[in-house]
Amino acid sequence: MERRILLATGFEKAFLGIATDFAGHDRAVYDYDKCVEILMKQGMDADIAMNHMDYEVIGGWVGEGTPIFMQRMRYRSLIASTE
């Protein structure tokens, strides 16, 4: 089976690696915060950059190989937020 991994153009410095989803599709994974930083370096303020990421980039489904944009956090922070 051919691996069809779609890459997010312009976010090369935010690339983290490859993840495999439940259906077995390999997907590129990017650091969300680094993507926002890249957009800010291109002239967007923080709010516009996050809005762009949320609606234009993450919201832009392009098929089974659509990249994943991960927000890093510590495990303890996640557990504390669910208690």
SVG drawing of the C-alpha trace seen along z (x, -y; Angstrom):
<svg xmlns="http://www.w3.org/2000/svg" viewBox="-13 -42 26 44">
<polyline fill="none" stroke="black" stroke-width="0.4" points="0.0,0.0 1.4,-3.4 2.0,-5.9 0.2,-9.1 1.4,-11.7 0.3,-15.2 2.6,-18.0 1.6,-21.5 3.5,-23.9 5.3,-26.7 5.4,-24.8 8.5,-22.8 10.2,-24.1 7.1,-23.0 7.2,-19.4 7.5,-16.8 7.1,-13.4 4.6,-10.9 1.6,-9.4 -0.7,-6.5 -4.4,-7.0 -6.9,-4.3 -7.6,-3.5 -3.9,-2.9 -3.3,-6.1 0.1,-7.8 -0.2,-11.5 2.3,-14.3 2.3,-15.9 3.1,-19.5 3.6,-21.6 0.6,-24.0 2.4,-26.7 5.4,-26.7 3.0,-27.0 1.5,-30.1 5.0,-31.5 5.8,-31.0 2.6,-32.9 3.5,-35.7 7.0,-36.0 5.1,-36.5 3.3,-39.5 0.2,-38.2 -0.6,-39.1 -1.2,-36.3 -5.0,-36.3 -5.1,-36.4 -2.4,-33.7 -4.4,-31.4 -7.6,-32.1 -5.9,-31.3 -4.6,-28.0 -8.0,-27.0 -10.2,-27.8 -8.0,-27.8 -5.3,-25.3 -6.8,-22.8 -10.3,-23.3 -9.0,-22.5 -9.7,-18.8 -7.9,-17.5 -8.6,-13.8 -7.3,-10.8 -3.7,-12.2 -4.7,-15.6 -1.9,-16.6 -2.3,-16.7 -1.6,-19.8 -0.6,-19.0 -0.6,-21.3 2.1,-20.2 1.2,-19.9 2.5,-18.1 0.6,-14.9 0.1,-16.3 -1.5,-19.4 -4.0,-17.2 -4.8,-15.2 -5.2,-18.3 -7.6,-19.8 -9.9,-16.8 -10.2,-16.6"/>
</svg>
